[in-house]
């Protein structure tokens, strides 16, 4: 309980000192620095060296001790300067399916000197190391495992530097206010579809097996607006022209994916619907989607597919 209170107090303090923003420039207020294990061992080794120099009144021992102390003090300045002035920007990330790695892009920019061996990422995963050129920038793609559908908010990002000697570590915790949508994990399986209007007053429905729900009818000439997934590339490669595979839909009606017509727990049902959203979209088959009070009218295309996947990801108030 005490640990939880300490963490909560620390998070509130960080939120005040380094507020959430899509772009953060590191400065003295946002950078912390302490010795590493090697740095502490280095500092402790100076104490007996100084005692030996005092005991034997040896000038060379004095010179070596103070030289090493000067190196340690100069390393503090260089380690700190390697982070200060660095700007981090959120560069977005594409949606992924549950179980895949989420990919967040971060842009590092320098308005002045170069920054060497900048490490960033989310602990406890290993940090990625990147050099930033002077008056330039670079993009870094960070990975994070997905554990549930909905919005993924990775939280504060650790950025650190141990340059040049590794005796000290300068770091900061920044929140770039990044979010990424996680779709349900597609689950292959049979599905009962509703054919008819959005009011669901159709017949008993159509049982769809893994082979699909439409029948191949032949080829027809390509027309603007046809799905490129249905192009017959073999005929085109033989110089016979551009043709499209033509399919006949069931009973000539629009198909509806309905959550209420799927058995199993909620995540399994959403995964099954996700699978068929991808299948129908790949075939250019018009379909609609029923999710409780949510109704997406039958359509085709990438925008329709993305709208259905988004509805599946956020169904039930998943955040």
N, C-alpha and C positions, 0 to 999 in steps of 0.2 A: 504493500500500500504506500509506504514511504517512497519507494522507487517511482511509483506512478505519479505521485505528487511532484517529485523532483523533475521528472520528464515533462509534466504539464507546465510547470513553472519555466523550465528551459525553453519549451516551444513558444510560450507567450513572450519571453524575453527576446528570442530570435525574431519573432514576428514584428516586434517593435523596432529592433535594430536593423534587420534586413527584411523589409516588407516584400510580399509577393509581387512580382512584376515579370512581364515577358522579356524584359531586357534589364540586365544588371551590370553596372560598372564597378569593379572591385577597387576599393580605396582603403585608407587606414582604418576607417570605422568598421569595415566589413571583413577584415583579415585578422586572424589569430595566428600566433606563432609560439611554438614550444620546442625544446630539444627532443630529438628522437632517442631511441635506446642507445644508438651509437654515439649520439651527442652527449648523453648523460655519462656514458662510460668515458668519453673523451674528457669531459669536465672533471670527473672524479680522479682521473689519472694525473691531472695537473697538480692536485693537492699534494701527493707524496713527492712529486718532482720538486715542488717549491720547498718542501720540508728538507729534502736532500740538499738543495742549493743553499738554504739557510744554515744547515748543520755543518757543511763542509766549506761554506763561503767560496763556492766555485762559480766563477764568472760565466763560464760556458753553460753551466746548469741553469743559472739565472737567465741567460740569453735564450736558451731553448725553451724554458718555461714560458717566458713572456712572449716569445715569438708564436708559440702555439696558442696562447691566450688571445693574441691579436688576430690570428687566423680565425678563431672561433667567433670573435666579435665582428669581424668583417663578414663572415658567413651569415650572420644574422641579417645584416643590411642587404646582402645580395639575394638571400632567400626571400625576404620580404618584397624587394623590388621586382623579383621575377613574377609576382602575382599582381602587384598594384598596377592599375591602368588597363588591365585586361577586361574586355567587355564580352559578356555571354548573352546570346539571344536564342529564344526558342524558335526553332525552324519547323515545328509541326511533326506530324507522323500519320501514316495511313492506318485505317482500321485493320484489325486482324481477327482471326477466329480463336475461340477459347482453346487453350493448349499450345498455341503458337507463341513465339517470342514477339513482344511488342518492340517496335523500333522508334525511338525518339531521336530527332535530329537537333543538334545544338551547334550554333555558329559561334566560333571564337574570333574576336577581332582585336587588333592592336592599333592604336592611334600613334604610337611612338616606337619604342624599342621592341626587339624580338623577345619572346617568352619561351623558355626552354623547358621541355619535359613537364608539361602541364598534365596532371592526372585528374580525371573526373569520372563520376559514376555514382551508383547507389550501393552502399554497403549492405550486406557483407560480400557482394559480388566484387570480383577484381576490377580495379579502376583502369580505364583506358588512358594511355599516355600519348600526348600530341604536342608537337612544336608549332608555335605561331610565328610567322615571319613578321619582321618590322613593317609597320604601316600596311599590314595585310590581314588576311583572315583565312580560316579553314573551317570545314564542317566535320563534325564528329557524330557518328551514329551510335547511340547507346541502346542496349538491349535489356529487357526486363521480362521475366516470365509472367504469363497471365494465369490467374487463378479463378476468376469469375467473369461472367459477362457484364456488360454495362460500361459505364465510364471508368477508365483507369486513370487515377491521379497518382503519379509516382512519388510525390512529396519532394522534400528538399534534396538537392543534388550536392554532393561533396566535390569540391574542386580544391586541389592541393598542389604544392610544389616542394620538392626536397633538393632542388638545384641550389648551389653547385656541388656541395660535398656530402650531402645526406646527413649532416649533423643536426639539422633543424628541419621542421616541417611547418610550413605556412599553409593555412587552409581557410576555407569559408564554406558555409552552408547556405545555399541560395535556392529559392523556389521560383522557377520560371513559369509557373502557372500553366503547366502543360497538361493536356488531357488527350486521351485516345479512346476510341470506341472499340469495345471487344464484342464481336458477334458470338452467338451460340456455336458450339462445336457441331458441325454437320454430322447427322446420324443416318446412314443409309437404312432403308427399310420400305415396306409396303405402306400404302397410304390410301385412305378413302377420300375421294374428292366430291365436292358438291357441284353439280352442274346446274346452271340456272341463274336467277337473279340474286342480288345482294341480300334479299330478305330471307334466303335459305329455304324457300318453299318449293325447291325442286324435288326431284324424285329421290330414291334412296341413296343415290350417289353412285360413283363409279370407282371400282376397286382398281388401284394402279399397282402393277408389279414393277420390279426393278428395271424391266426392259423399256418402260416409258408409257406414255398415255396417248400417243398419236401415231398415225400410220403414214408411211412414206408413200406419196402419190406419184412422184416423178420429178422432172425438172421443168422449170419455166425461165423465161428471160429475166435477167436482173432489172429491177426498177429502183430508182433512187428511194432510199429509206429502208430498203431490205437489210436484214441483219447480216453482217459480214461473216458471222459464224456459220451461216447456212449456204455460203457460196460453194459451188462445186469446182474446186481448184483443179481437179484432174482434167476436166473438160477444157478449162481455160488454158492449162499447160499444153494441151494437144492442139491449140489454136481453133477450137470449136466455138469460141465466144464465152461470154460470162453468163452463167446460169446459176439459179438458186434452187436448192432442194425444197420441194413443196410437200407439206404435211397437212393431213386432214385432222382437225380437232375432233374430239369426241362429241358426237351428236350435234356438231356445228355450234356448240355453245361455249361461253366462257367458263373456265375452270376456276374454282374457289378452293383455296387452302383454308381450312377451318380448324382452329385449335380444339374446339369442342368435339370434333369427330376423331380425335387422336387419343389413344389409350396410353397410360403410363404416367410417371411423375412429370412435373412441369418442365424440368430441364430436358428430359428425354423428348417430350412432345415438341418443344421449341427447336431442339436439334434436328428432329425429323422434318419439321416444316422448313428449317434453314436449308437442309439438303435439297428439298424439292424446289425451293426458290432458285437455287443455283442451277438445278437441272433444267427447269422450264426456261430460265433466262438464257441458258446456253443454246437451247433449241429454238429460241424465238417464239415460244408458245405463250400467248396471252393468258394471264391468270390474275386472280384477285386474292386478297388475304383478309381473313376474319380473326381478330384477336380480342375476344370479349367485346368491349364497346368500340374498338378500333376497327375501321373498315377502309381498306385501300382498294379502290376500284381496279378492275382488270386492265392491264396495259402490258407493254413490253419495253425493253431498253434498259440501259444501265441505270438511269435515274430511278426507274420503277424498282429495279432490283435493289438498289441501295436504300430506297425508302422502306422496302419490306424488311431488309436485314436490320435496319436501324430500329424499326418497330419491334422486331423480335428481340434485339439486344436490350431494349429499354422496357420491355413488357414487365409488369408487376412492380414498377417503381424501382428497378435496379439502378443504383447510382455508382 
